[in-house]
Structure formats: C-alpha cells, structure tokens
Amino acid sequence: MKKKTNKKLEFLRHMPPLKHSVPGCEFDIMKSDVMDWIISHPEIRTYLFDKIANFGSISYNHSSKTWQGVDYKPRWEV
C-alpha cells in the first residue's frame, strides 16, 4: 500500500543532514536544527496555518482584522 503524500510537504524529502538534539544534553525542541530548517520554509508555515485555521482553533476577527484563539478572552473580561 502506497503512503498518501501531501504535495505541500514534498520539500521535506530534500532536507540535508541535521541534528535534532545535542548529545549529552536534555532534548529541547526549540534548539532543534531539524525544526529550525523545517519551519524556515514558507510551505510548512502555510501548511500549519491552514491546518490550524481549518481545525477551528483560531478565527479571524473582521472588526479588528486580527486572528485569535477561539477561546481567547481579554484580561478585562476574565
């Protein structure tokens, strides 16, 4: 059975050799060369934004022309 592929993620097939963590150190995703390379590509940013927006976690506020979490409440409303 052939794996289903997403054309927007094809660029990942050309990633150079990169480290995901430093040997001997506790893993920290924020210091991953792999993730830095991936997130630097517009394709992945578009893909992630589309997935998040379509999932319903964020929505566009037409009056303020901003995006926000669907459960966001300003401090003065809490």
N, CA and C of each residue as an Amber inpcrd file, in Angstrom:
protein
   234
   0.8380000  -1.1710000   0.0000000   0.0000000   0.0000000   0.0000000
   0.8930000   1.2490000   0.0000000   0.6450000   2.1280000  -0.9500000
   1.4480000   3.3340000  -1.0710000   0.9980000   4.3780000  -0.0520000
   1.9990000   5.0440000   0.5730000   1.6920000   6.0970000   1.5410000
   1.1040000   7.3030000   0.8270000   0.0830000   7.8940000   1.4410000
  -0.5040000   9.1170000   0.9190000   0.4580000  10.2660000   1.2130000
   0.7830000  11.0660000   0.1980000   1.6970000  12.1800000   0.3990000
   0.9810000  13.5050000   0.1590000   1.4660000  14.5110000   0.8260000
   0.9350000  15.8550000   0.6630000   1.9510000  16.6350000  -0.1570000
   1.5380000  17.1450000  -1.2840000   2.4530000  17.8600000  -2.1870000
   3.1040000  19.0650000  -1.5090000   2.4000000  19.6790000  -0.5510000
   2.9520000  20.8350000   0.1490000   4.1560000  20.4560000   1.0110000
   4.2920000  19.1800000   1.3240000   5.3810000  18.7300000   2.1960000
   6.5090000  18.0350000   1.4320000   6.4390000  18.0530000   0.1120000
   7.4590000  17.3920000  -0.7070000   8.8650000  17.9360000  -0.4460000
   8.9740000  19.2190000  -0.0930000  10.2860000  19.8210000   0.1470000
  11.0520000  19.0970000   1.2470000  10.3350000  18.4570000   2.1790000
  10.9830000  17.7550000   3.2850000  11.8810000  16.6170000   2.7990000
  11.5780000  16.0810000   1.6350000  12.3640000  14.9740000   1.0880000
  13.7870000  15.4040000   0.7340000  14.0520000  16.7060000   0.7060000
  15.3610000  17.2340000   0.3140000  16.1150000  17.8640000   1.4860000
  15.6890000  17.5610000   2.7020000  16.3570000  18.1120000   3.8830000
  17.7750000  17.5520000   4.0000000  18.7660000  18.4230000   4.2420000
  20.1380000  17.9470000   4.4420000  20.2730000  17.2870000   5.8140000
  21.3880000  16.6020000   6.0620000  21.6090000  16.0040000   7.3820000
  21.6860000  17.0880000   8.4570000  20.8540000  16.9620000   9.4750000
  20.8000000  17.9370000  10.5630000  20.6420000  17.2170000  11.8950000
  21.0650000  17.8530000  12.9670000  20.9300000  17.2870000  14.3110000
  19.5900000  17.6940000  14.9160000  18.9930000  16.7590000  15.6290000
  17.7240000  17.0360000  16.2940000  17.9510000  17.3690000  17.7630000
  19.1030000  16.9830000  18.2780000  19.4460000  17.2920000  19.6620000
  20.9610000  17.2130000  19.8160000  21.4500000  17.7850000  20.8780000
  22.8860000  17.7690000  21.1680000  23.1640000  16.5690000  22.0780000
  24.0810000  15.6690000  21.6670000  24.3880000  14.5170000  22.5130000
  24.8140000  14.9440000  23.9130000  24.2620000  14.2890000  24.9070000
  24.6050000  14.5870000  26.2910000  23.7730000  15.6920000  26.9180000
  22.9180000  16.3330000  26.1360000  22.0620000  17.3980000  26.6660000
  20.6090000  16.9520000  26.6360000  19.8280000  17.5210000  27.5170000
  18.4020000  17.2290000  27.5370000  17.7820000  17.7550000  26.2430000
  16.8770000  16.9830000  25.6440000  16.2600000  17.3780000  24.3830000
  15.4210000  18.6370000  24.5610000  15.5830000  19.5750000  23.6340000
  14.8050000  20.8080000  23.6270000  14.3880000  21.0920000  22.1860000
  13.1100000  20.9440000  21.8790000  12.6120000  21.1350000  20.5210000
  12.9290000  22.5330000  19.9980000  13.0570000  23.5080000  20.8890000
  13.3500000  24.8850000  20.4870000  14.8020000  25.0640000  20.0370000
  15.6390000  24.0420000  20.2560000  17.0350000  24.1020000  19.8300000
  17.3520000  23.0610000  18.7550000  16.3340000  22.5490000  18.1000000
  16.4980000  21.5120000  17.0870000  16.8460000  22.1180000  15.7280000
  17.9810000  21.7130000  15.1660000  18.3490000  22.1630000  13.8190000
  17.3450000  21.6590000  12.7910000  16.8090000  20.4780000  13.0170000
  15.8110000  19.9040000  12.1120000  14.5840000  20.8110000  12.0690000
  14.0510000  21.1660000  13.2400000  12.8570000  22.0010000  13.2780000
  13.1410000  23.4140000  12.7730000  14.3240000  23.9470000  13.0310000
  14.6760000  25.2700000  12.5040000  14.6410000  25.2580000  10.9810000
  15.1910000  24.2000000  10.3680000  15.1990000  24.0940000   8.9070000
  13.7770000  23.9530000   8.3790000  12.9810000  23.0970000   9.0050000
  11.6070000  22.8680000   8.5420000  10.7810000  24.1490000   8.6220000
  10.8000000  24.8090000   9.7640000   9.9500000  25.9780000   9.9720000
  10.4210000  27.1830000   9.1550000  11.6370000  27.1370000   8.6420000
  12.1360000  28.2500000   7.8290000  11.5220000  28.2720000   6.4300000
  10.8060000  27.2240000   6.0590000  10.2230000  27.1310000   4.7220000
   8.7750000  27.6350000   4.7050000   8.4700000  28.5180000   3.7550000
   7.1050000  29.0470000   3.6550000   6.0550000  27.9490000   3.4710000
   6.4210000  26.8690000   2.8090000   5.4680000  25.7750000   2.5730000
   4.9350000  25.2020000   3.8780000   5.8120000  25.0130000   4.8540000
   5.3750000  24.4220000   6.1230000   4.5860000  25.4300000   6.9310000
   4.9570000  26.6900000   6.8590000   4.1990000  27.7190000   7.5810000
   2.7710000  27.7920000   7.0380000   2.6420000  27.7700000   5.7180000
   1.3120000  27.7910000   5.0900000   0.5280000  26.5430000   5.4580000
   1.1760000  25.3900000   5.3820000   0.5370000  24.1160000   5.7090000
   0.0270000  24.1290000   7.1530000   0.8710000  24.5330000   8.0940000
   0.4770000  24.5570000   9.5060000  -0.6530000  25.5490000   9.7710000
  -0.5370000  26.7350000   9.1860000  -1.5810000  27.7340000   9.3890000
  -2.9200000  27.2280000   8.8510000  -2.9060000  26.6580000   7.6460000
  -4.1430000  26.1240000   7.0630000  -4.7470000  25.0330000   7.9380000
  -3.9120000  24.1260000   8.4350000  -4.3900000  23.0430000   9.3020000
  -5.0160000  23.6020000  10.5780000  -4.3400000  24.5640000  11.2040000
  -4.8220000  25.1420000  12.4610000  -6.1150000  25.9210000  12.2400000
  -6.1500000  26.7480000  11.1920000  -7.3500000  27.5330000  10.9050000
  -8.5320000  26.6330000  10.5540000  -8.2830000  25.5930000   9.7660000
  -9.3590000  24.6770000   9.3710000  -9.8220000  23.7910000  10.5150000
  -8.9570000  23.5660000  11.4850000  -9.3090000  22.7540000  12.6510000
 -10.2780000  23.5010000  13.5610000 -10.2440000  24.8280000  13.4890000
 -11.1620000  25.6300000  14.2840000 -10.5890000  26.1570000  15.5760000
  -9.2540000  26.1200000  15.7270000  -8.6160000  26.6110000  16.9520000
  -8.4540000  28.1190000  16.9590000  -8.3690000  28.7070000  15.7750000
  -8.2510000  30.1510000  15.6560000  -9.3040000  30.6470000  14.6730000
  -9.6400000  31.9270000  14.7960000 -10.6050000  32.5090000  13.8570000
 -10.2230000  33.9480000  13.5740000 -10.7170000  34.4320000  12.4550000
 -10.4200000  35.7980000  12.0340000 -11.4860000  36.7350000  12.5720000
 -11.0390000  37.8120000  13.2010000 -11.9390000  38.8210000  13.7270000
 -11.9750000  39.9550000  12.7010000 -13.0770000  40.0690000  11.9730000
 -13.1810000  41.0520000  10.8980000 -13.1450000  42.4910000  11.4080000
 -13.6910000  42.7420000  12.5810000 -13.7080000  44.1230000  13.0820000
 -12.3160000  44.6120000  13.4740000 -11.4980000  43.7340000  14.0790000
 -10.1410000  44.1450000  14.4710000  -9.0950000  43.7540000  13.4250000
  -9.5250000  42.9650000  12.4270000  -8.6260000  42.4790000  11.3710000
  -7.4400000  41.7090000  11.9390000  -7.7330000  40.8630000  12.9360000
  -6.7070000  40.0300000  13.5620000  -7.2080000  38.5950000  13.6850000
  -6.2630000  37.6940000  13.8700000  -6.5770000  36.3030000  14.1620000
  -6.4480000  36.1290000  15.6680000  -7.2730000  35.2610000  16.2500000
  -7.1790000  34.9930000  17.6820000  -7.6900000  33.5940000  17.9820000
  -7.2660000  33.0780000  19.1440000  -7.7600000  31.7880000  19.5890000
  -9.2620000  31.8540000  19.8200000  -9.9740000  30.7920000  19.4910000
 -11.4330000  30.8200000  19.6170000 -11.8890000  30.9740000  21.0600000
 -11.0640000  30.6130000  22.0210000 -11.4220000  30.7530000  23.4340000
 -10.7510000  31.9570000  24.0960000 -10.1390000  32.8270000  23.3200000
  -9.4320000  33.9830000  23.8660000 -10.4290000  34.9350000  24.5340000
 -10.0600000  35.3600000  25.7200000 -10.8410000  36.3650000  26.4550000
  -9.8590000  37.4370000  26.9150000 -10.1050000  38.6970000  26.5780000
  -9.2200000  39.7600000  27.0880000  -9.2110000  39.7560000  28.6240000
  -8.1240000  40.1960000  29.2020000  -7.9750000  40.1900000  30.6720000
  -9.1260000  40.8880000  31.3670000  -9.6360000  41.9740000  30.7960000
 -10.7090000  42.7120000  31.4630000 -12.0370000  41.9680000  31.4300000
 -12.1380000  40.9010000  30.6170000 -13.3810000  40.1130000  30.5810000
 -13.2980000  38.8530000  31.4510000 -12.1310000  38.5550000  31.9810000
 -11.9340000  37.3230000  32.7490000 -12.4890000  37.4560000  34.1390000
